[in-house]
Amino acid sequence: MFTSQTSSFQDSIDVEERDDFDSEEITGYIQKTQLNSYYTIYLYQGTSLTLIDSSLPSEAEPELRTYISRRLSKGALLGGMGNIATVELSIPEQAVGCYCCLVEQERSPEQPDADGNGYVICFMGGSEKWLNLFRLELDKYVQGLHSSLQTPELLNLESEVRPYLSRWYEESVMHIHRVVQLVQNNISFLLHAALSHTLVEVNNSDERTKTDVSRFIKAASLQGLSQQDTTTASLCKAISEDAQSDLIIDCSTSPPTLSNAVSNRFCDDWSQAFLNAAERCNPFLLRQILENFKLKAIQDMNSLKRLVRQAEMSHYALFRSCRFLQGCGNGDVLLQNARAEHSDMPEACSIITVLEEFLRDQSQAHA
């Protein structure tokens, strides 16, 4: 059983060897210190596109406009919903991932037929599969521009719109990389905090760092994925009532000093994969590792739930549960979530209590 768990864990970490990753693409990225990223914004009226601003080379922008026009004519761009595809342009990368979003203007009584008019915003960089990892972040980033897109003239182009668009890569893609670089070898404590619903407080830092850490914790957590939202919310509330359990990150030192830091073998093992990807300056690989980290945690939670149900009727299943918790390295988190999820099931809670005592005995024996 330990062998199969180790093999499964290693498969989860070694994302570079998986079929859904192109080794040449990763190698090419590693050779770069910074990805080339581009943006373009068009005014869309009726069936015509008018260029407002672009960071693309002059020869590449008409190619993008032709592509966008074709997508619009086919109804492939829906208002407020980002679309990601691969486009071939006259840029060094030749083929590049392109995120496009139609931001529709609100119809007014004076323009009742303005349905479909608005702006088309495009972000280009990396590959299609890489950008898909950040689809939610890109959608949210475009939404942050809505209030600035009030008039076709865009008098605030230089003061607001252009600076905002030019930061899309730093703000939507690089935040996970910045957090790993910030805490370095302490990343395992943040991973554990995310899985265990521990509140994280960042002191003596700028707002961007606080936002980055908050986004990292949210991205690494399983809230809404592994449990009912009400269960997760109640668990978070119960934990937050104990202020001593909060993870404190003090950024007055470099690297930051962490207080009340807790980790386990599962998070420690995964931390090296994060550090390796961060060293290669590959935020896309970092995101995929984060998704695999969450997937493995969810798989283990489901395995424990099955074992707990079986253990209610079988002493051998209880033994297997103990062996599983001992081998996975994430027993404290799994039992915490299991207890919250089975809070209204007395028999399951009794099994979980036995498993908690087993883990405590194991911990004391190795202390």
Summary of the structure (lengths in Angstrom):
residues: 367
radius of gyration: 24.1
end to end distance: 24.4
largest distance: 76.6
contacts: 1099
relative contact order: 0.10
helix: 57%
strand: 14%
